[in-house]
Structure formats: C-alpha cells, structure tokens
Amino acid sequence: MKRYSAFAVAREALTGHKGWERAWRKAQPKKRYDVVIVGAGGHGLATAYYLGKRFGITNVAIIEKGWLGGGNTGRNTTIIRSNYLQDPSAAIYEKARSLYETLSQDLNYNVMFSPRGVMMLAQTEHEVRGYLRTVHANALQGVKTRFITPAEVKKIVPIIRLDGPRYPVLGALWQDRGGTARHDAVAWGYARACSAMGMDIIQKCEVTGVRQEAGRVTGVQTTKGDIACDKLGIVVAGHSGVVANMAGFRLPIECVALQALVSEPIKPVMDCVVMANTVHGYMSQSDKGEMVIGGGADQFNNYSQRGSFHHVEETVRALIETFPMLSRLKMLRWWGGIVDMTGDRSPILSKTPLEGCFINCGWGTGGFKAIPGSGWGFAELMAKGHSPLTEEFSMWRFREGKFIDESVAAGVAH
Ligand SMILES: Cc1cc2nc3c(=O)[nH]c(=O)nc-3n(C[C@H](O)[C@H](O)[C@H](O)COP(=O)(O)OP(=O)(O)OC[C@H]3O[C@@H](n4cnc5c(N)ncnc54)[C@H](O)[C@@H]3O)c2cc1C
C-alpha cells in the first residue's frame, strides 16, 4: 500500500493524479478463512484491523450485505465522548476516545477527529445532580470532565438561550477532549488498512445461514456461496437478532429507528457539540456549515432506515427553545438508521452458546464513539478468549442480573 503524505499529494498533483491506488481491493470469497466477520460497519472493520495489527491474524474475511460503512456507521451524527457513569463503560469508551486521538496517524488516513468539546446541558435539578455524580465518577475513572456554570456555557456557545420557556440552562457536563470525527473516513480508513494486510472485504454478499457441527461454528452460508471458518464474529448492529437467530440463540435486543437531519449550510456559529437530553435534541456544526441535529429513538420496533415527520418536528421544536436562531434555517435532508438497544443501554461483546462464535452488538444510539475501543477489545476476545475491556459486557449478564446501567448516559443521548 502506498502511503498518503504531503509529498504524495504534491507528486500526484504534478503528474495528473494517475498514480493513486484503489483504497481497498475488490475481493471474491475464498473457500476458507481463519476468521469471518459479518458486517463491514465501523465495529466489524475495527475488529478485523486489530486482529491483524495486534495478533497477526490476517486470514480474515469481512462480509457485508450492502456496501462498507453503509449501515449506522455512515448514518450517525459522529459524537465522540467518554463521560459515562459505570466503570466498564468509561474504560471502553475512554480507550476508544484515546485511540481516536491518533487514529489518523495510525491508519495513515485522515479521519478528521475534531476534539472540539462536548457539552451536555443540565436543564433540571435532577440533571444537575446526575451530572455532578458523573463528574465525580469520571474523576475516579481517569476521564477528564467538569461541571460548568451557565455563564461558562454562554461563553462557549454564544448562540444559546439560557432562560428557555420550559427549561432554563442550569449548567452543563463538559468534556473538552470529546468531539466528532468523519464517520465515512473511519470506516474507509480501517477498510484500507485491513485490505493492505491481505484481508478480504466482500461487499454485496449477505450471510443467510450459520453452519455448525457438534456445537461449534464451521462457517457461514452466503449469497456468494458457503465459506468455512474457525471463528465467526457477528457485528451487524440493527440485524443482530436476525443473524443470532441463524446461529441458534436469542439476544435481549430491540431494534428501533433513530433519526437525524442537517440544515442548510451556514457560517460557523458553534464550535462544540451540545446535547440537551431533557428536551431530546443535540447539535453540532459540520465542516461544510450544516447544523447536524439528532433526537430520540422511535418508540416502536422496526427495521426501516427512514426518517419520519413527527420526529423532525419534535426534535427541532425542542431545540428551538434553546437555540432560537434555528427557526430561520431550512432543512436540507434527514435519514434514519436501525439501532439495537439492550435493556441496560450497554453493549454486548461476548462469547455465545455456539463455540467459536462471538457477538458484538447493542451499541444502540451511541456506538460510533466506541469503534476503536470496541475493535481493540473484541479482537482480543476473539483471539485470546478474554479481554479486560469486554469482560463485563457478556450476553449472560442479563440472566445473572449484572446490568451495566447507562440508561441515563446513553438512553437518549449519543
Ligand atoms: C441517526 C443516528 C445517529 C447516531 N449518532 C451517534 C453519535 O452521534 N455518536 C455515536 O457514538 N453513535 C451514534 N449512533 C450510533 C452508531 O451509529 C452505531 O452504534 C454504530 O455505527 C454501529 O456500528 P456497527 O459497525 O456496529 O454497525 P453498522 O455500521 O450498522 O454495520 C453493520 C453492518 O452489518 C451489515 N449486515 C447486516 N446483516 C448482514 C448480513 N446478514 N450479512 C452481511 N452483512 C450484514 C449491515 O449492512 C451493516 O453495514 C447513531 C446512529 C444513528 C442511526
């Protein structure tokens, strides 16, 4: 793989851009791999990347029914933060956030990580108490956050209205090294690095069955034929229940649509991410100038990757209370993704009842931020059979009652 560099850009500029290589090879499935990963979203690709980079396992296929990064990874609002409450969550999200800091250098691909700061508004006394508790928990976990006053909020975000009609701003939970990254670039950067290690990314190939013998996985059936493997990683987000069903087990997961929208582009007005969980809305400004806006998830189960008018209306109405200037903007486009929600709003990274088969799912509304940490830990779990990062996220915790309750930190927000 030719490295991207300022020198390469200059050389190609002078020679008519004829020397660029394809970012990843177009692969056809082989008969057998050591590891098959189902799902070429961020989590599947990151898992494959760290399997190769950390454990030297490169005889790997990543099988994707659509196009890589076309699931939730390419549909999210890209918020990155690690200010969770429980210790196992803080550990995996902070690992991910810290890997994001140098991911562009590591992948030799600009993922446009922008640690512009993430602000979670406290708009009720209950939220103030909750966020103060999170700040204390984060201090013990080594995650840098602090509680800021309304005056500091106004200084960082001058367009905010502090004394809204329903919910005044009473302060905020602030993480200054949280922010955003370019979602497509995260998927593309991992894909390019996986392909360079000799892994096969097989797109437009749907897994339709999981083959097993004597309680052990032996391969998958796909629309491009059967593929044998020693180990299988299921990393399919909104379709986790469907693929788990093929492998013969059930998951405590519900799938709902989650939506987002962007406004027409405007001049820079806000250089951090603001989340308003009481009124169900959050916002950042993209590099192109669009206001990127997201709200809550649908209250009914479905598999449709579409938006709906009532959500747009609810979300925008809520945000206009705190950001009156939004009322003057036109909406440019809106979309939906299918998110997989667990009861405690924490993910599942686990062995399964089928030997050799592992599952990574349940990231719900907030898994983009976790991609590098999840890939790091899940690759270790698949390679070695255990990982300190994934230990608490077993699928059996629901049977044992060992919930990792993040419903306040992750139930609505991202
Ligand atoms: C509107 C919206 C906003 C969001 N905002 C944020 C945010 O701001 N911050 C944040 O951290 N998170 C956010 N999220 C959540 C985040 O996008 C997801 O948690 C994350 O992208 C999940 O990544 P993944 O790799 O697990 O899944 P995906 O990217 O969905 O990848 C799974 C892949 O599996 C493939 N697949 C499914 N079934 C099969 C099969 N049978 N065979 C082969 N392939 C299959 C799919 O086609 C898909 O490409 C948001 C989500 C949405 C929808």
The ligand as an SDF file (V2000), in Angstrom:
LIG
                    3D

 53 58  0  0  0  0  0  0  0  0999 V2000
  -29.1970    8.7150   13.2760 C   0  0  0  0  0  0  0  0  0  0  0  0
  -28.1220    8.1040   14.1400 C   0  0  0  0  0  0  0  0  0  0  0  0
  -27.3100    8.9280   14.8960 C   0  0  0  0  0  0  0  0  0  0  0  0
  -26.3030    8.3710   15.6870 C   0  0  0  0  0  0  0  0  0  0  0  0
  -25.4570    9.2220   16.3400 N   0  0  0  0  0  0  0  0  0  0  0  0
  -24.4100    8.7310   17.0260 C   0  0  0  0  0  0  0  0  0  0  0  0
  -23.4710    9.6200   17.6040 C   0  0  0  0  0  0  0  0  0  0  0  0
  -23.5640   10.8330   17.4840 O   0  0  0  0  0  0  0  0  0  0  0  0
  -22.4180    9.0830   18.2910 N   0  0  0  0  0  0  0  0  0  0  0  0
  -22.2730    7.7360   18.4460 C   0  0  0  0  0  0  0  0  0  0  0  0
  -21.3320    7.3250   19.1090 O   0  0  0  0  0  0  0  0  0  0  0  0
  -23.1400    6.8660   17.8660 N   0  0  0  0  0  0  0  0  0  0  0  0
  -24.2030    7.3210   17.1610 C   0  0  0  0  0  0  0  0  0  0  0  0
  -25.0830    6.4680   16.5540 N   0  0  0  0  0  0  0  0  0  0  0  0
  -24.9320    5.0100   16.7500 C   0  0  0  0  0  0  0  0  0  0  0  0
  -23.8540    4.4370   15.8310 C   0  0  0  0  0  0  0  0  0  0  0  0
  -24.0820    4.8560   14.5200 O   0  0  0  0  0  0  0  0  0  0  0  0
  -23.8520    2.9220   15.8960 C   0  0  0  0  0  0  0  0  0  0  0  0
  -23.8340    2.4630   17.2300 O   0  0  0  0  0  0  0  0  0  0  0  0
  -22.6160    2.3550   15.1910 C   0  0  0  0  0  0  0  0  0  0  0  0
  -22.4130    2.9720   13.9620 O   0  0  0  0  0  0  0  0  0  0  0  0
  -22.7770    0.8680   14.9970 C   0  0  0  0  0  0  0  0  0  0  0  0
  -21.7220    0.4230   14.1760 O   0  0  0  0  0  0  0  0  0  0  0  0
  -21.6750   -1.0730   13.6970 P   0  0  0  0  0  0  0  0  0  0  0  0
  -20.4190   -1.2750   12.9580 O   0  0  0  0  0  0  0  0  0  0  0  0
  -21.9580   -1.9670   14.8590 O   0  0  0  0  0  0  0  0  0  0  0  0
  -22.9780   -1.2010   12.7770 O   0  0  0  0  0  0  0  0  0  0  0  0
  -23.2670   -0.8090   11.2610 P   0  0  0  0  0  0  0  0  0  0  0  0
  -22.4870    0.3650   10.8320 O   0  0  0  0  0  0  0  0  0  0  0  0
  -24.7560   -0.7220   11.1460 O   0  0  0  0  0  0  0  0  0  0  0  0
  -22.7160   -2.0500   10.4680 O   0  0  0  0  0  0  0  0  0  0  0  0
  -23.3580   -3.3190   10.4770 C   0  0  0  0  0  0  0  0  0  0  0  0
  -23.2710   -3.8550    9.0610 C   0  0  0  0  0  0  0  0  0  0  0  0
  -23.7410   -5.2020    9.0340 O   0  0  0  0  0  0  0  0  0  0  0  0
  -24.3230   -5.4200    7.7620 C   0  0  0  0  0  0  0  0  0  0  0  0
  -25.1750   -6.6140    7.8340 N   0  0  0  0  0  0  0  0  0  0  0  0
  -26.3470   -6.7670    8.4920 C   0  0  0  0  0  0  0  0  0  0  0  0
  -26.8400   -8.0060    8.2930 N   0  0  0  0  0  0  0  0  0  0  0  0
  -25.9500   -8.6560    7.4890 C   0  0  0  0  0  0  0  0  0  0  0  0
  -25.9100   -9.9600    6.9220 C   0  0  0  0  0  0  0  0  0  0  0  0
  -26.8730  -10.8640    7.1330 N   0  0  0  0  0  0  0  0  0  0  0  0
  -24.8620  -10.2800    6.1110 N   0  0  0  0  0  0  0  0  0  0  0  0
  -23.8520   -9.3730    5.8620 C   0  0  0  0  0  0  0  0  0  0  0  0
  -23.8510   -8.1230    6.3810 N   0  0  0  0  0  0  0  0  0  0  0  0
  -24.8870   -7.7650    7.1800 C   0  0  0  0  0  0  0  0  0  0  0  0
  -25.0960   -4.1220    7.5020 C   0  0  0  0  0  0  0  0  0  0  0  0
  -25.3650   -3.9560    6.1330 O   0  0  0  0  0  0  0  0  0  0  0  0
  -24.1520   -3.0720    8.0670 C   0  0  0  0  0  0  0  0  0  0  0  0
  -23.3280   -2.4700    7.0920 O   0  0  0  0  0  0  0  0  0  0  0  0
  -26.1170    6.9670   15.7500 C   0  0  0  0  0  0  0  0  0  0  0  0
  -26.9400    6.1290   14.9850 C   0  0  0  0  0  0  0  0  0  0  0  0
  -27.9200    6.6900   14.1670 C   0  0  0  0  0  0  0  0  0  0  0  0
  -28.7710    5.7700   13.3310 C   0  0  0  0  0  0  0  0  0  0  0  0
  1  2  1  0
  2  3  1  0
  2 52  2  0
  3  4  2  0
  4  5  1  0
  4 50  1  0
  5  6  2  0
  6  7  1  0
  6 13  1  0
  7  8  2  0
  7  9  1  0
  9 10  1  0
 10 11  2  0
 10 12  1  0
 12 13  2  0
 13 14  1  0
 14 15  1  0
 14 50  1  0
 15 16  1  0
 16 17  1  0
 16 18  1  0
 18 19  1  0
 18 20  1  0
 20 21  1  0
 20 22  1  0
 22 23  1  0
 23 24  1  0
 24 25  2  0
 24 26  1  0
 24 27  1  0
 27 28  1  0
 28 29  2  0
 28 30  1  0
 28 31  1  0
 31 32  1  0
 32 33  1  0
 33 34  1  0
 33 48  1  0
 34 35  1  0
 35 36  1  0
 35 46  1  0
 36 37  1  0
 36 45  1  0
 37 38  2  0
 38 39  1  0
 39 40  1  0
 39 45  2  0
 40 41  1  0
 40 42  2  0
 42 43  1  0
 43 44  2  0
 44 45  1  0
 46 47  1  0
 46 48  1  0
 48 49  1  0
 50 51  2  0
 51 52  1  0
 52 53  1  0
M  END
$$$$
